[in-house]
Amino acid sequence: MPWRLAIFDFDGTLADSLDWMRGAINEVAQRHGFRQVSEAEVEMLRGQDNQAIIRHLGVPLWKLPAIAAAMRRRMAEQAGEVPLFAGTGGMLRRLAAGGVTLAIVSSNTEANIRRILGPENAALIGHYGCGAALFGKSARFRRILERSGVPAAQAIGIGDETRDIEAARAAGIAAGAVGWGYARAELLRSRAPTVLFGSMEEIVALLLGCGRPVTEGLGAKV
């Protein structure tokens, strides 16, 4: 099956921002009154879904928008400290050259994302759906499907958290997960994504038709 649209998450999928998050979370916690975490707790939370993380931190749901805004502002100040994962630019260029429309849906801001991507990579992205609520990505996916004109059957969402898998399913598109981001691969595999990627090369191989189609099995690694 030809893949015509790839909708990527950003932090933890294209951008290697876990170290930045470790440094930022406790400062934001002090300001917004939720639990600070140790390095060991951060590693433990990588094996938990988003609802469990929120419960562990003691964050009431009504505070989530303000906390997300604070994290976005902090990243705007420190975006130069956040690198892309090795191979991100090459993967995006190869997909674009192969005719795949690229999009990004993220709770981060478009300005932050463009700055971290750099102008050449940012120009490859056909659609941005930024500032999404923590559990509001599925609506952004559907909007990009409408704007791109690509049928859901020819689109895949690719992210690094369980909420990305859930949002892709809710939007009726294939759910790709990457094993190098915030959530541990074991947690992602337990949610049976359409495919679990182990490298940027595997994304290119599958989407350009060089790897096994995702319809061959849920949770299969290419």
N, C-alpha and C positions, 0 to 999 in steps of 0.2 A: 504494500500500500504506500502511495506517495505521501510524504509528510510535508504539508504546505505551511504550517504555522507552528512555531515553538514559542511558548510563553514561559519565560524564566522568572523565578524569584531572583532577588539580588544578593542580599546579605547571607553569607553561608553557602551560596550557590555559585555566584560569579565573583563576589568579593570576599576575601579572607578576613572577615571582620570579627572573628571570635575573640582574638586577643584584645581588640579594641573594646568589645563588649564587656570582657572581664574587668577592664580598668574603669569603665564608665558606670557599670550597674550600681556599685555601692555609693558613688557620689550622688547619683539620681535618687537612690534609696533614702539617703539622709534628708534630701530636700522634700521628698514626697511621702515620707513616713511609712516605708515598708521595710521588710527584713533585709539586712545585709547578708551576704553570703561569702563563705570562704572559697579558696581554690578547689578544695575537695568537694564542696557542695555544688560548685559550677559543673564539675565533671559528673557528679551524680545526676544532676538535673538534665544533662544531655541524654539520659536514658528515659526521661519522662516526657509525656505529651504536654501541650501548652496549658491545658486545664490544671494538671497536676503541678506544674511550675507556678502558676498563679496562686494556687492554694498554699504551696510551700512558702512562698514569699509573703503571704498574708495581704495580698493586694485586692481591695474591693473592686468590683467590675466598674463602678462609676469613676474610679481613678485612672483607668487604663488610657483614655484619650490624652489626659494631661501628661502621663508618664511617657507615652509614645512621642508626644510633641517635644518633651524635654530631651529625649534621646536623639530625635532628629536635629534639634538645635545644637546639641553637643557634637554630633557628627559633622554638622556644617562647619563648625569651628576646627575640627580635626580631620577632615576628609583626606588631607594629604598624608595622614598616617595609616590609611587603610589601603592595602594592596589588593590587586586582583589575584585570584588563584593562577598559578602557572598554567599556561595553555588557554586561558580564557579568550584572549584576543584572536588567536589562531582558530579556535573552534568557531567563534562568531563569524569570522571572515569566510571560513570554508562553508558554513551553512548558508550564508548570504549568497556566496558565489554559486552554490548549488540550487538556488531558487527557493530556499525556505524563508518565509517571512518571519522576522524576529520581533518579539515583544517582551516587555518587562512589566510585571505586576509586583509591587512591593509596598510595604508600609513606610519605606524611606521616601525622601522627596526626589523629584526629578532632577533638581539642581545638584543634590549630593551625588546621585547616581551618575549624572553626566560628568561631574568633576572627577570621580573615581575611575570611570571608564576611560576618560580622555576623549578628545574630539573625534578621532578616527573611529574608535569603537562605538561611541555614542551615535554616530551617523549611520551605523548599520541597523540600529533599532528602529523599526517602522512604527511601533506603537508603545506608548508609555501609559501605565495605569498606576499612578503613584499616590502615596498617602493613604493606602488602604487600611481599614480598621483591622485589628488583630484577627478577627474571624469574618472579614468581609471581602475576601478575595474572589469568591465565586462570582459575585456581581461584576467585578472588574474583568474577569475572564469572559463572561458573556458579552460584555460591552465590546471587548476587543474582537471577539468572533464576529459581531455585527459590523464593526468598522472595517475589518479586513475582508469580509465576505467569504471567509474560509469555512467550509462545513465542519461541524464538531468532530466528525469521524476522521478528519485529516489534521487535527490539532492535538498537541500534547502540552501539558503543563509540567514544568520541571522545577522542583524545589528541594529543600533540605529538611523540612519539618513535616510532622504529621498533618498539620493544618493545610499544607500545600496539597497533599494527597486528597484530603477531604474536599477542598475547594475545587480541584480538578474534577472529581467525581460529581460534585453537585452541578458543575457546569456541563457535564456530559462529554468531557474530553478525556483522553488517556492521561494517566497519572504517572509521571516519571519522578523518581527520587534519586538524589545523589548521596553517596556515602561519605563525603568529605566535609560536611557542614556542621551545623549546630547539633542536630539530633544524631545519635549513634545509628549506624547501619542496622543493628539488630532491632531497634525500635521501629525503624522505617519498614523493615522486612515484615515485621509482625502485622503491619497494616496492609499487607499485600498490594503494594503499588503495581501498576501495570508492568513497570520495569525498574530495576534498581541499577543505576549506573555506577561503575567503579572508576571511571576516568573521563576526561574530556574527549579522548579518542573514541570511546564507546558511544558518546552522544552523536558524534559526527558519523560514525559507521552505521548506526541505526537509522538516523534521520535521512541520510543520503542513500539508504538502501543497500549498504554493504554488510549489515549485520542482520540477525534474526529479527523478524517483525515482532512487535510487542504482543500481538495476538497469540503468540505461541505459548504464553503462560504467565499467570499472575506472579509477581514477585521474582521472576526469573532474572538472573544477571546476564547481561548481553555478553 
